[in-house]
């Protein structure tokens, strides 16, 4: 092994003090049972790191939310982690990828800036793009933000997948694929129609659903999106469309008036009022713990009630993602249930309430939830856009393989996530199943912990940017259903993706072991006789 390492390095190993050897590198990632693609990609990368002289400890977590709870918490005792942002419709706006994960303000215990990246120049750019309403002027700023991230390498994009979902075409029709989420979206759930007497749509779920509290969102993001209404939805064409808001009027750059749809009711029969809407925005701004709430709500100065069905939103300053993020993500809560919940439930925070029986006004309403087994949502036939099915049964499975087995034998009709490329041939041979393949603007990545050595050293990160075999990832891991990682704004999001990534990819992110080792060597890093990597003579970089 040491001879191989010295041959690849082009230098002879030295007799070095063990105190200067790099510590073991702890990488945390979703286990193969949760996501074979991310696990396979990071395993390929970790193998190259080992050959470069790093001592790698790759640890698998049973699901993404358990992993994120670990890496986002003090004392941040890890070196790299693997995660991703699925291509939810709200994320077609670039702000979700650029602001929360990398703005200095997000560096805190349980904060969204998990990698600990802080660059004042970058902050100025992403703050400016949020406040720029002219699309072309904003795009220039979004391009610049991507350029800074490409240079600073706080993360390495593993791949951009395509959403490949199988579905029961024998019993249901009217499936509506959308960019980024395939068939696992609101429009499919309310548009799909039974072709037989079976009027219950069954979905396979590959993890524990966790809390049903809309203030502290976890894995149950989509089911809660279908249980609670929002003012706006992102339509199948990727643009905001009226939902609980029947109309809106932009008064000026910092003022928007919303007209609430008439006749809406909560699932307990109480009417949905403008008071409920104002309460929801104020209450969630104060108590919401889900990561996206602060970024979505902080631009709002106040919400004013103008009449029995009109509200006015006053912003501190212009906010370009207002419709894509804020209006499409903030749930309308029933004030009569939530306003005194701390006292009635004896809890210190509304986000800690288990909300075992969610009451919203959405197109589906909860019938029952047996945690770890299944959740039944009944169609809300009184909704202004009611589902065509009578119910949606979400069945929990221990892993994605179990979901696929149930899909093949007809126990479930649609999975909650993209299937593996290895399963595509089986689906094509199954007469009861159809297959849909849509672009995905989501991103899957390896993030570095910039709070401590060695990854607080930009040169180490630049070296490791050359350690992912993109060709193998795309061809073998994704089965051709995807493309190499090119930053946080995926190429499929064409308007916002910086085309300069084609150049940066070739120069700075191409798989090249020799280049990786050369960058380390030129930065003063050394190898001992065993091929293990040591810090430069003047020691590790100061955090």
KOLDRENZA-950922 format. One line per 8 residues: number of its first residue (from 1); for each residue y negated, z, x of C-alpha. Coordinates in Angstrom, 2 decimals. Each point is the difference from the previous one (the first is absolute). Layout:
NUM = Y,Z,X; ...
//
This chain:
1 = 0.00,0.00,0.00; -2.47,0.94,2.79; 0.77,-3.29,1.86; -0.68,-1.93,-3.21; -3.26,1.88,-0.53; -1.21,-0.65,3.56; 0.94,-3.67,-0.27; -2.03,-0.37,-3.19
9 = -2.95,1.89,1.40; -0.25,-2.03,3.17; -0.58,3.22,1.97; 2.22,2.53,1.74; 0.43,3.40,-1.61; -1.73,2.88,1.75; 0.86,3.62,0.67; -2.37,1.61,-2.46
17 = -0.67,3.53,-1.21; 1.72,0.59,-3.33; -3.22,1.63,-1.26; -1.67,-3.41,-0.13; 2.76,-1.59,-2.08; -1.05,-1.01,-3.51; 1.33,2.38,-2.64; 2.57,-1.12,-2.49
25 = -1.54,-2.36,-2.57; 0.70,1.11,-3.57; -0.01,-2.88,-2.51; 0.35,0.85,-3.68; 1.14,-2.72,-2.40; 1.56,-0.49,-3.45; 3.77,0.02,0.48; 2.10,-3.14,-0.44
33 = 1.28,1.37,-3.32; -3.59,-0.15,-1.30; -1.17,-3.25,1.62; 2.28,-2.00,2.28; -2.81,-2.35,1.02; -2.39,2.57,1.38; 2.82,1.86,1.69; 1.39,-3.14,1.65
41 = -3.45,-1.09,1.20; -0.87,3.33,1.59; 3.50,0.25,1.53; -0.59,-3.31,1.75; -3.32,1.26,1.30; 1.37,3.39,1.08; 2.70,-1.73,2.05; -2.65,-1.91,1.94
49 = -1.97,3.22,0.53; 3.11,1.59,1.49; 0.35,-2.91,2.40; -3.64,0.46,0.99; 0.72,3.56,1.06; -0.97,1.94,-3.10; 2.35,2.72,-1.24; 0.11,-0.72,-3.74
57 = 1.13,2.33,-2.79; 0.18,-2.08,-3.20; 0.38,2.15,-3.11; 0.76,-1.26,-3.50; -1.41,1.55,-3.18; 1.71,-0.30,-3.40; -3.11,-1.44,-1.65; -3.54,-1.03,0.80
65 = -1.74,2.85,-1.79; 1.91,2.68,1.93; -0.95,-1.80,3.21; -3.67,-0.27,-0.94; -0.18,3.68,-0.90; 1.19,0.73,3.56; -2.18,-2.40,1.98; -3.21,0.73,-1.92
73 = 0.19,3.76,0.59; -1.14,2.15,2.87; 1.05,0.49,2.79; 0.79,-3.79,0.03; 3.04,0.53,2.19; 1.09,-3.63,0.28; -0.91,-3.05,2.06; 0.53,-3.00,-2.29
81 = 1.02,-0.51,-3.59; 1.07,-2.92,-2.16; -1.47,-0.50,-3.43; -1.63,-2.65,-2.14; -2.26,-0.88,-2.86; 1.77,-1.93,-2.73; -2.00,-2.85,-1.48; -1.26,1.67,-3.14
89 = -2.50,-2.19,-1.84; -2.88,2.38,0.77; 0.59,-0.70,3.68; -1.01,-3.63,-0.28; -3.42,1.46,0.76; -0.02,0.70,3.77; -1.70,3.39,-0.22; 3.24,1.86,-0.70
97 = 1.44,-1.23,3.32; -3.16,0.38,2.07; -1.82,3.15,-1.09; 2.38,2.87,-0.75; 2.54,-0.50,2.81; -2.54,-0.44,2.82; -3.37,1.57,-0.90; -0.82,3.11,2.05
105 = -0.58,2.05,-3.16; 3.71,-0.26,-0.82; 1.08,2.01,3.06; 1.01,3.33,-1.53; 3.05,1.94,-1.04; 1.73,-2.14,-2.66; -2.73,-2.60,0.48; 0.48,-3.75,-0.37
113 = -0.84,-0.82,3.64; 3.43,1.04,1.20; -0.21,-1.68,3.41; -3.19,1.86,0.92; -1.98,-3.14,0.84; -3.75,0.50,0.31; -2.46,-2.70,1.03; -3.64,0.38,-1.15
121 = -0.58,-3.75,0.35; 2.95,-0.68,-2.26; -1.23,2.58,-2.53; -3.36,-1.77,-0.22; 1.71,-3.31,-0.73; 2.34,1.28,-2.71; -2.77,1.99,-1.65; -2.15,-3.13,-0.06
129 = 2.73,-2.18,-1.54; 0.42,2.51,-2.82; -3.69,-0.24,-0.85; -0.27,-3.80,0.29; 0.29,-1.77,-3.35; -0.41,-3.55,1.30; 3.57,-1.19,0.60; -0.72,-2.27,2.96
137 = -2.14,2.61,1.77; 2.66,2.61,-0.69; 2.74,-2.25,1.38; -1.82,-0.20,3.35; 0.07,3.80,0.20; 3.67,0.15,-1.03; 0.82,-2.52,2.71; -1.85,2.15,2.56
145 = 1.88,3.12,-1.07; 3.31,-1.81,0.55; -1.17,-1.13,3.43; -0.78,3.58,1.06; 3.39,1.24,-1.21; 1.80,-2.85,1.76; -1.73,1.02,3.25; 0.48,3.77,-0.36
153 = 3.66,-0.13,-1.15; 0.21,3.22,-2.05; 3.10,-1.56,-1.56; 2.37,-2.94,0.41; 0.77,-2.05,-3.08; 3.76,-0.42,-0.24; 0.12,-2.79,-2.57; -1.33,-1.37,-3.25
161 = 2.92,-0.44,-2.38; 0.37,-2.09,-3.10; 0.81,1.75,-3.27; 3.52,-1.12,-0.90; 1.17,1.55,-3.25; 3.05,-0.64,-2.10; -0.10,0.45,-3.76; 2.19,-0.24,-3.07
169 = -0.70,-3.47,-1.37; 2.89,0.10,-2.45; -1.41,2.79,-2.17; -3.76,-0.20,0.58; -2.63,-2.71,0.31; -3.74,-0.14,0.60; 0.03,1.62,3.43; -3.43,-0.15,1.64
177 = -0.04,0.02,3.82; -3.22,1.04,1.71; -1.07,-0.25,3.64; 1.08,3.04,1.98; 2.23,1.73,-2.55; 2.25,-2.77,-1.25; 1.35,1.06,-3.39; -0.62,3.73,0.42
185 = -3.35,-0.05,-1.76; -1.69,0.81,-3.30; -0.09,-3.58,-1.22; 3.76,-0.47,0.30; 0.67,3.32,-1.70; -2.11,-0.83,-3.05; 0.66,-3.77,-0.17; 3.76,-0.14,0.52
193 = 1.91,-0.73,-3.22; 3.59,0.83,-0.98; 2.29,-2.99,-0.57; 2.72,2.16,-1.60; 0.20,3.10,-2.16; -0.42,2.13,3.12; -3.67,0.99,-0.13; -0.05,2.56,2.83
201 = -0.96,-1.33,3.42; 1.77,1.87,2.81; -1.52,0.26,3.47; 1.67,1.24,3.19; -1.95,2.58,2.00; 0.92,0.62,3.65; -1.55,3.41,0.62; -0.92,3.27,-1.69
209 = -2.93,-0.50,-2.38; -1.68,3.26,0.96; -3.02,1.30,-1.89; -1.29,-1.53,-3.22; -3.44,1.48,0.61; -2.52,-2.88,0.15; -2.32,2.04,2.24; 2.62,0.30,2.74
217 = 1.72,-3.35,-0.07; 3.28,-0.49,1.78; 2.82,-2.51,-0.49; -0.63,-0.18,-3.75; -3.19,-2.05,0.46; 1.03,-2.95,-2.20; 1.62,1.98,-2.86; -3.17,2.09,-0.23
225 = -2.12,-3.17,0.10; 1.90,-1.13,-3.08; -0.32,3.40,-1.73; -3.73,0.49,0.58; -2.65,-2.62,-0.68; -2.78,-0.95,2.40; -3.27,-1.73,-0.79; 1.06,-3.17,1.81
233 = 3.28,-1.62,1.03; 0.60,-2.58,2.69; 1.34,-3.01,-1.86; 2.89,-2.28,0.97; -2.54,-2.30,1.65; -1.13,2.80,2.32; -3.39,0.56,-1.64; -1.32,3.00,-1.99
241 = 0.37,-0.35,-3.77; -1.22,2.27,-2.83; 2.46,2.67,-1.10; -1.20,3.30,-1.47; -3.43,-1.46,0.62; -0.42,-2.83,-2.48; -3.06,-1.22,1.86; -2.40,0.87,2.81
249 = -3.54,-0.81,0.99; -1.41,0.15,3.52; -3.54,1.36,-0.39; -0.86,-0.08,3.71; 1.72,0.51,3.37; 0.58,3.71,-0.68; 0.34,0.12,-3.79; 2.86,-1.20,-2.21
257 = 0.40,0.53,-3.72; 3.51,0.15,-1.46; 0.87,-0.51,-3.66; 3.07,2.01,-1.01; 2.54,-1.84,-2.15; -0.06,1.29,-3.57; 2.99,1.53,-1.77; 1.87,1.29,3.05
265 = 2.11,3.15,-0.39; 1.82,2.32,2.33; 3.74,0.37,-0.47; -0.55,3.26,-1.91; -2.14,-1.81,-2.56; -3.41,1.18,1.19; -2.66,-2.73,0.37; -1.10,-1.21,3.44
273 = -3.74,0.57,0.26; -2.78,-0.65,2.49; 0.04,3.78,0.57; 3.60,-0.32,1.22; -0.99,-2.81,2.37; -2.94,1.91,1.49; 2.15,3.12,0.28; 2.74,-1.96,1.79
281 = -2.29,-1.39,2.68; -1.71,3.35,0.59; 3.25,1.97,-0.09; 2.00,-2.29,2.29; -2.89,-0.24,2.44; 0.08,3.80,0.28; 3.74,0.67,-0.17; 1.89,-3.20,0.86
289 = 2.11,0.34,3.14; 1.53,-3.50,0.15; -1.26,-1.70,3.15; -1.90,-2.83,-1.65; -2.11,2.12,-2.37; -2.70,1.16,2.46; -0.70,-3.53,1.25; -0.01,-1.40,-3.54
297 = -2.16,2.70,-1.57; -2.41,1.10,2.73; -2.39,-2.96,-0.65; -0.60,1.23,-3.58; -3.08,2.15,-0.44; 0.46,0.75,-3.69; 1.49,-1.24,-3.26; -2.31,0.03,-3.03
305 = 0.91,-0.33,-3.68; -2.34,-2.52,-1.62; 1.54,-0.26,-3.47; 3.27,0.64,-1.81; 1.69,-2.84,1.90; -2.23,-0.75,3.02; -0.12,1.74,3.39; -2.29,-0.61,2.95
313 = 1.27,0.37,3.55; -2.70,0.73,2.58; 0.95,-0.57,3.64; -1.59,1.49,3.11; -0.10,-3.51,1.45; 1.63,-3.37,-0.69; 3.80,0.16,0.10; 1.80,-3.34,0.21
321 = 3.55,1.25,-0.87; -1.17,1.81,-3.17; 2.06,-2.08,-2.43; 3.02,-0.57,2.24; 0.45,3.61,1.02; -2.03,2.56,-1.94; 0.20,-1.44,-3.51; 3.63,-1.10,0.40
329 = 1.32,3.22,1.59; -1.67,2.90,-1.82; 2.12,1.08,-2.96; -1.48,0.91,-3.36; 1.13,3.58,-0.61; -0.12,1.85,-3.34; -2.73,2.60,0.47; 1.55,2.27,-2.62
337 = 3.11,0.39,2.18; -1.44,0.11,3.51; -3.33,1.85,-0.16; 1.54,3.52,-0.17; 3.28,-0.70,1.74; -0.65,2.37,2.93; -0.33,2.97,-2.35; 2.68,-0.99,-2.50
345 = 2.62,-0.73,2.69; -1.01,2.75,2.43; -0.44,-2.35,2.95; -2.70,-0.22,2.67; -0.37,-3.78,-0.16; 0.56,-2.61,-2.72; 1.76,-2.19,2.59; 2.79,2.62,0.16
353 = 0.88,-0.20,-3.69; 3.41,-1.59,-0.48; -1.22,-1.91,-3.10; 3.55,-0.20,-1.30; -1.11,-1.86,-3.13; -2.78,-2.43,0.98; -2.31,-0.89,-2.87; -1.99,-3.14,0.63
361 = -1.07,-2.93,-2.13; 1.88,-2.75,1.85; 2.48,-2.60,-1.28; 2.93,2.31,0.75; 0.42,3.67,-0.89; 2.43,2.52,1.41; 3.13,0.79,-1.99; 1.76,2.12,2.63
369 = 0.38,0.45,3.75; 3.15,1.35,1.62; -1.05,0.29,3.63; 2.39,-1.70,2.38; 1.70,-1.82,-2.90; -2.22,-2.02,-2.30; -3.33,-0.31,-1.74; -0.37,-1.58,-3.43
377 = -3.30,-1.54,-1.05; -0.31,-1.10,-3.62; -2.24,-2.87,-1.01; -3.32,1.06,-1.48; -0.09,-2.33,-2.98; -3.52,1.20,-0.87; -1.37,-1.24,3.32; -2.40,-2.96,0.02
385 = 2.47,-1.89,2.25; 3.42,1.43,-0.93; 3.20,-0.79,1.92; 2.48,-2.46,-1.50; 2.94,2.27,0.82; 0.67,3.28,-1.81; 0.40,2.09,3.14; 0.12,-0.02,3.78
393 = 2.77,2.09,1.57; -0.50,0.69,3.72; 3.29,1.05,1.61; -0.06,1.87,3.31; 2.34,-1.00,2.85; 0.57,1.58,3.38; -0.96,-3.16,1.88; -0.83,-3.68,-0.37
401 = 3.67,-1.01,0.45; 0.82,1.98,-3.14; -2.76,-1.77,-1.90; 1.33,-3.39,1.10; 3.56,0.88,-1.06; -1.31,0.97,-3.45; -1.97,-3.23,-0.19; 3.10,-2.04,0.79
409 = 2.19,1.75,-2.58; -2.69,-0.12,-2.69; -0.72,3.72,-0.17; -3.65,-0.65,0.78; -2.14,-3.05,-0.73; -2.58,0.11,2.81; -0.45,1.99,3.24; -3.14,1.92,0.92
417 = -0.31,-1.84,3.32; 0.79,-3.17,1.87; 3.67,-0.60,0.74; 1.41,-0.61,3.47; 0.30,-3.59,1.23; 3.68,0.74,0.57; 0.43,0.42,-3.75; -1.66,-3.28,-1.00
425 = 3.20,-2.13,0.18; 1.80,2.43,-2.32; -2.84,-0.14,-2.51; 0.04,-3.79,0.02; 3.70,0.08,-0.87; -0.47,2.45,-2.89; -0.54,-1.93,-3.27; -1.76,2.88,-1.76
433 = -2.63,0.39,2.72; -3.11,-1.95,0.88; -2.01,0.18,3.22; -3.74,0.01,0.58; -1.75,-0.35,3.35; -3.74,0.74,0.23; -2.45,0.56,2.88; -0.78,3.59,0.93
441 = -3.39,1.11,1.30; 1.45,3.37,0.97; 0.46,1.10,3.60; 2.74,1.90,1.83; -0.92,1.55,3.31; 0.60,2.41,2.84; -2.96,2.35,0.44; -0.77,1.88,3.21
449 = -1.09,3.64,0.20; -3.30,-0.40,1.85; -0.55,3.75,0.21; 2.17,0.50,3.08; 1.46,-1.77,3.05; 1.34,-2.53,0.57; -1.25,-1.93,-3.03; -3.59,1.15,0.32
457 = -0.02,-2.46,2.92; -1.06,-3.44,-1.24; 1.84,-1.73,2.85; 3.32,1.54,-1.05; -0.56,-1.19,-3.55; -0.91,-3.47,1.23; 3.15,-0.10,2.08; 2.18,1.00,-2.93
465 = -1.62,-2.64,-2.19; 2.23,-2.41,1.94; 3.26,1.83,-0.81; 0.91,-1.28,-3.46; 2.33,-3.00,-0.19; -1.71,-1.66,-2.95; 2.39,-2.96,-0.08; 3.02,2.25,-0.41
473 = -1.79,2.11,-2.61; -0.91,-3.00,-2.15; 3.26,-1.90,0.37; 2.59,2.78,0.14; -1.63,3.04,-1.62; -1.95,-1.81,-2.73; 2.39,-2.94,-0.31; -2.96,-2.36,0.12
481 = -1.75,1.72,-2.94; -3.12,1.01,1.88; -2.15,-0.64,3.03; -1.04,1.80,3.22; -2.48,2.84,-0.33; -3.60,-1.12,0.36; -2.13,3.05,-0.66; -0.70,2.12,-3.04
489 = -1.29,-2.90,-2.14; 3.00,-2.25,-0.56; -0.23,-3.79,0.43; 0.93,-0.41,-3.69; -3.32,1.68,-0.89; -1.67,-3.17,1.19; -3.62,0.69,-0.87; -0.13,3.25,1.97
497 = 2.51,-0.61,2.81; -1.73,-0.80,3.31; 1.42,-3.35,1.22; -0.73,1.08,3.59; 3.20,2.03,-0.27; 1.93,-3.14,0.98; -1.73,0.14,3.41; 0.23,3.78,0.34
505 = 3.68,-0.08,-0.87; 0.81,-2.46,2.80; -2.16,1.74,2.59; 0.44,3.69,-0.81; 3.00,0.51,-2.31; 2.59,-2.58,1.06; 3.39,1.47,0.93; -0.12,0.17,3.80
513 = 1.78,2.75,1.96; -1.49,-1.18,3.29; -3.55,0.18,-1.35; 0.63,3.48,-1.39; 1.24,1.27,3.35; -2.82,-1.70,1.88; -2.67,1.67,-2.16; 1.59,3.40,0.61
521 = 0.23,-0.60,3.74; -3.58,-1.26,0.28; -1.13,3.12,-1.85; 1.60,2.22,2.62; 3.20,0.99,-1.77; 3.01,0.44,2.30; 3.79,-0.02,-0.20; 2.38,2.40,1.73
529 = 3.42,-0.79,1.46; 1.59,0.33,-3.44; -2.44,-2.50,-1.47; -1.85,2.68,-1.98; -3.70,-0.44,-0.58; -2.56,2.36,1.56; -3.72,0.50,-0.54; -2.49,-1.40,2.52
537 = -0.79,2.10,3.07; -3.06,1.54,-1.66; 2.12,1.19,-2.93; 0.10,-0.74,-3.74; -3.18,-1.07,-1.79; -1.96,2.86,-1.52; 0.32,0.05,-3.83
//
